[in-house]
Amino acid sequence: MQQHKLYINGEYTESNGSEWIDVLNPATEEVISQIPKGTEDDVNRAVKAAFEAQKGWELTPNIERGKIVRKLGDRIEENRATFIDLLQEEQGKDYELASGEVDLAIDYFRYMSEWARRIEGEIVPSDRKNENIFIYKKPIGVVAGIVPWNFPVFILARKVATSLVTGNTLVLKPSQQTPNTAMEFTKIIDSMDEIPKGVYNVVTGTGSEIGNRLASHPNVHMVTMTGSVPAGTKVMEAAAQNITKVNLELGGKAPAIVTANADLDVAAESITTSRLANNGQACTNAERVYVHESVADELLAKLRHKFESVTMGNPRENKEADVGPLVSKDRLEEVESMVKEAIEAGAKVEIGGERGDLDKGYFYKPTILTNVNHDMQIIQEEIFGPVIPVTTFKTLDEAIEKGNDTDYGLSSSVYTEDMNEAMRVVNELKFGETFVNRENFEAVQGYHAGMKKSGLGGADGKHGMEDFLVTQVVYMQYKDDKK
């Protein structure tokens, strides 16, 4: 069993603490590695290294930084099989999604490298004679990147590629549940002489200690975190001490609205994919279905058929398994508790509603619930598991109103062949993303951002890249020597 080290200022180093955190395989419940439970002093050392390295890294020509970022993607591709295997082992992802996540991370590094020559400022007219106004886009400084457990390779790419190409340095905190892929990526960083010491650093440990210290550190200039609303709230509170910029992608409670004019085969297929991707453990997963009462029975029959055909198993032993385990015992118990509470409140189990039949691992059967009402916890709170509540509506007004009646505002979807209906739903839903007649998953060139409690700022594309920059305005006067 491997015991990892921290990575600070270009070197592997021991933590100043003496405690270790076990990393489990959620399909077998076996300990597969250990990480140091980092300390405040470890964070201070990492931030100091990043702060000092940033001065030189910012002056590196953009195109050179872009080449390095692209090479990082190439190196992941060279080790693609290793990353897929580690991802399946530590997170329990099925093979298709694990390989897709690694490929998306590769693509993200390559895509973001192309922005190296596209970081542009502006020149605007002045109100004064003999003056120009220059608007510069500059690196923000030291970035703290807090990576979640549910997409530990792709979201690492989001934070690392964007930080480095824009001239920032980084202190990365991987999830304590899925750190092995981050440590494998760190081997790539360590092997590349063209990356100066201190540009990339890794400190492992708990969010309450490492994450909060990073967010409150006076020499951290931006915190980019993907995680839960409670964790994001703590990061904002800590960052407020120094007015540190925060970039947060938090929870979601995505509604899927299916109108009477929907292609029900498309809706059933897309909702199944959107609910069961990563075993329901994604902020963008479809979390609740509102279907017009006239087509509810037909859609439910199609959904039930889709859910019945899903196979479950240890993804490292069975590449054909559609879903693996939930990430932890705590997550399994939370999903189980939410379903039990819904049943006690009157919900009906159409399929599933219990743990998986395997001897070991944190498995829960894909579940459909009906006879749910809008006030139930299962409708109001993020499930983060393979459970979908389905309820009906009479009018599109009702569906939109209920869809918007949530503290979250990340993803949403609508299924209809009527373009007028589609446009109305798109215009009236209050979510950062709306998917029309397709599954919930974003593109690297788009913009992934939430409203309300789902976060601040965003990722991907031009706008995601610009979130890692600050603006400097220069008022340049010059002398007019003409007589």
N, C-alpha and C positions, 0 to 999 in steps of 0.2 A: 504494500500500500504506500502510495506516494505522499510525502509531506511537502507541501509547497512552501516557497519563501516569498517574501515581498520583493518588489522590483523598484529600486529607487536610485536615481542618478546613474542609470546605465549598469547597475549591478544588482545581482541577487543578494538579499540581505535578510538576516534574522529580524524578527520583531523584537521590540523591547519588552513585550509582554511574554508570559510563559504559558498562556492557555491556547488550546487548539479547538477548532470546530470540525466536527465530523461531516463529511459529505456522503449522502446516501444515494444509492440507486433506487428510485421509487418503484421499480418493477420487482425488485428482489428484497428490498429493505436492508441490503448489505452496505457496510461502510466501504467506500471506494477510494477515498482520499481524505486528507486533512489540510486545513488552511490555518495560518496563524490568526488568532483573535487580536487584530492590530490595536494599537493604543493611540492616544492623542499625540504622543511624541513621534510615533511613526508617521502620522499625518503631517506633523510640522516638518519633518525631514523631507518628505515627498514634495510638499508645497514649496519649500525653500529651493529644492533642486529645480522644480518647474519654473519658479519665478526667475531664477538666475539664468536658466536656459532660454527663456522666452525672448530675452533681449537680442540674442544672436539669431534665433529661429525666425523672428519677425523680419530681420534684414535679409534672410535667404530669399533669393528671387522666387517669385511665385511659381514659375515654371519648374524650378528644381523641386519645390515642395510637391507640386503636382506629380512629377515623375516618381517621387518616393511613395506617395499615396497609391499610385497605380501599381507600383511594384508590390506593395502590401497585398493588394488583391490577387496579383499573380502568384504570390507565395502561398496564399490560402488555397488557391486552386491546385497548386502542386501537392498540397497536403489535404486535399478535399476529403478523402476517405477517412482520415484520422479525425477530422473535425466532425464528420457525420457520426462516426462511432461514439466519440466522446459526448456529443450532444444527445444521442439516444440514451446513453448510459446514465448521464447525470440528470436529464430532464424528462426522459420517458417518451420522447417524441416518436411518432411513427416514421418509418423510413422515408416515405414520399415527402412528408413535410420537413423532416430533418435535412434531406438532400436539397430540397427547395430553399430552405433557410440559408444553408451554406452558399448555395449558388447566388442567392439574392445579396448576401454579404459581399461576395466577390464582385458582383455587378455594381454594388454601391460604392466600393472603393474606386472602381474604374470610372463610374459616372461622376463622382465628386472630384476626381482628379482633373476632369475636363473644365472645372470651374476656375482652375488656377489662372487662366488668361482672361477670365470674365469678371473678375472682381473690379468693378468700375466705380469711379466717382463722377462728379459733374462739374461743369462750369456754368454759373448762372450770372445774368446781368446785375450790375450794381446800380444803386440809385445815385451814386456819386461819380463824378468825373475822374478819370485816370485810376480806376479801381476795378479789379476782377474779384469775383467770389468763387473760391475753389472748395468743393466738397469732397473730402477724402473718406474712404472706407478703410478702416484699420483693424488689426486684431484686437480683441477685447482683453487678452492677457492670459492668465492661468484659468483653465476650465476644469471644474470637477465633474466627472462623468459617472453617474450612478446608474448601473445597469441592472435590469430586473432578471428574474429567473426564467421567464416564459419564452423569450427569444434572445438568449444570451450571446449568440453569434451575430445576428443581424443588428441588434440594437447597439452592440459594441461597435460595429462598423459605422452606424449612424453617428456615434459620438466621436470616435477616433478619426475617421476620414474627414469629417467636417471641421473638427478642431485643427487638425494638422494642416489641411490645405489653406485655411484662412490665416495661418501664422500664429495660432495659439499653441500653448503647451498644455499638457493634460495630466491630471491625477485621476486614475480610474479606480472605482470601487465596484468589483463584480458582486453579484449576489452570493451570499454565503451558501445557498443551495446549489448553485450551478457555476462554480468558479473554474472548473477544469478546462473549459474551452478558452476562457480568457487567459489562463496560464499557458495554454498551448500557443495562442497568438503571441504572447509575450516572448516566447522562444524565437519567433520570427523577428520581432523588433530587436531582440538582443543580438541576432546574427547579422544585422544590417549596419555596417560601419557608417553609412551615409546619414543615419539618424543620430544627431548629437545626444550626448548624455543629458538626462533631465527633461528631454522633450516629452517622454512618455514614462509614466510611473504607475505602479499598481500597489494599492494597500487593501488588504482583505480584512474582513471583520464584520461586526454587526452594524446595521443601519443606524441604530440609536447612538452608537459611539462614533464610528468612522464617518457616516453620512452627515451627522449633525456637526461634527468638528470641521469637516470640509466646508459645509455651508456657512459656518460662522467665522471661518478663517479670514483675517484681514487682507491676505495676499491672494485669495481666490476671487476672481473677478466675474465669474459666471458659474452657476450650478445647472447642469442639464440632467434631469432625473426622469426616469420612467418608472412608475410604480402606482401605489394606491393613493387615494385621497388623504387618508390619515398621515401617511409618510410624506406626501407632498406638503401638507399643512405644517409639519414639523420642519421641513426644509425651508419653507418660506419664513417661518418664525426665526429660525437660526440665521438665515440670510439677511433678515431685516436689521440685524445688529450693525451691519456695515453697508446697508443699502446695496447688497450684491444682487446682480441680475439673476433671475431664475427662469429656466426654460423647463416646463413641466408637462409631461404627458401622463395623465392619471387615469382614473377608471372610466368605464362606459356602461351604458344600459341601453344598447342599440335597439330601437324598435324596427320591426319589419312589417310594413303595411302592405297587405295583399287585397287589391280591390276586386270587384266583380268582373272587371275587364282584364284580369291578369291571365297570362299563360301559366296555368297551374303546374305544369310539368317543370317549367323553368323555375317557378317559385319554390317548389318542393326541393328540387335539386340544389338551388342556390342557398336556401335557408338551412338545409342539412349541412352543406359545406360550411356555411357561415357560423353555424352553432357548434359543430363538432371539430372544426379545425383546432388543432392543439388540445383536443379533448375539452374544448370550451374555455380554455385558459388564455384568452387574449382580450384586450380591452375593446377591440373592434368587433368581437363576436356578436352575432344576433342574439339578443337576450330576451326578447319577448315578441310574440307575433300577434298582430291585429288583422283579422281576416273578415271580409264582408260576410254577413250571415248567410247570404244566398249561395256562397261557394265554400262555406266552412267545412261541411262534411266531406266534400270531395278533396279539398286540400289536406284535411286531417288524414284521410285514408292514404294519400300519396306520401305524406310525411311518415306515417307509421310504417309503411312499406320500406321507405329509405332507412329508417332507424333500425328496423328488424334485420336488414342486410348488413349492418355494420359488424365487423369482426374486431375482437379485442384480444390483446396479448402482449407479451414482452417483445418490444420492437426489435431488440437485438437478436432475438431468437426466431422471430417470425416477421420477415419483410412484408408479408401480405397483410399484416394486422392494420386495420384502419385507425384504431385508437389505442393508445397505451394507457399507463396509469396517470392519475393525478400526481402532482409533484411531491406531496408530502402527506403524512398522516393527518396533520391539522387541516389541510385543504379537503381531504376526503371526509373528515368528520363535519366540517362546515357545510359542505354540499349536502351531506346526509341529513343534517339538522334542518336545513332550509326546506328540503323536500318534505320531511316529516311534519314541520310546522304548517306547510301548505296543505297537506293532506288533512291535518287536524282542523284546518280552517275551511275545509270543504272541497279542496281540489281533487280531481280524479286522475289516477295514473293510467294513461293509455298504453304505455310501454315503459319498461325499466322500473325505476323507483327503488333500486336496491344496489348493494355492492356487487362487484363482479364475482364470478364463480371460481376465480383462480385462488390457489392456496396462499400465495404471497403477493405483496404489492398493494398499491393504493388505487385499486380499480373500482370504478362506479359505472354502472350500465347507462348507456344513452337513454334519456328519459323525456317523455312528452307528458305534460300536465294540461288538463282542460278543467272547465268549471272553476276558473280562477277569476277573481275580480281585481279591479285596478288598485285597491288599497292593500292588497296582500304584500308581504315582504318579498315574495318570489317575483313580483312585478316591479317593486320599488327599488330593491337593492341588487347590486351586482352579484351574480351567482358564481361566475368563474368556474364553471364545471359543465358537464354534458347534459344539461337540463334546459328544456325550452317550454315555457308556459304559453298556451295558445288561447286567445279570447276573441270574441267577435265584436263587430261594430255595425251600425245601421247606416250612418252617413259618413262621408269623407271628413266633414267638420269634426265629428266625434273622434275619428281615428287620429287626425292631426293634433287635436287637443290632448288626447291621452298620450300620444307619442311625445309631445313636448312637456308633459307634466312629470318632470324628473329633474333631479339636481345635476344630472350629467348632460353632456353635449358633445360627445366624440363622434360616433358613427350612427348611421341610420340607413334604411333602405326602403324602396317602394317597388312593387311589382304591378304593372299595368301595361296594357297595349294601347291605352288612350293617352296620347301625348298631352292633352289638356290636363288630365288628372296628374300626370307625372310632373308637369311644370308647376302646377299649383302646390303639390306636396313639397317639391324642391324649394320653392320660394317661401313656404310657410314653416317648414321644419327648422328648429334652432339647433343644428348640429354642424360640426366642422366638416363632416363628410356625409354625403348622401349617395348611395349606390342605386342605380336604376336598372332593374332586371338583370342583376349579376350579384355574385358573392361579395362579401365585405373583405376587401383587401386592397391596400393602396399601392401606388407606383412610385418608384424612386424619383421621378421627375415631377410628381405632383406636389402636394403640400399636406402633411399630416398634422392636424391641429384640432384642438377641442375648444368648446365654449363652456361657460359656467364652471362647474367644479371639475371638469375634465382636463383643465390645464391652462397654461399660459405659454405663448410662443408656439413653435412647431418645428417640424423636421421635414426633410426631403426638398428637392428642387431648389430653385433660386431663392425662394423666400426662407426656406429652412437654412440655407447656407448663410444668408444675410443676417440671421439671428445671432451668428457668432462673430459679428463685426460691430464696431462702434463708428460713429460719424464724427469727423473733425471738420469744422468750417474755418477756412482761412480767408481773411479780407486783405487782399494784396493791392496796396497802392503803389503807383509808380510815377516818376516825374516825366512831365512832358517837356522835352528840351526844345520844342519848336518855338521859334520867336514870332 
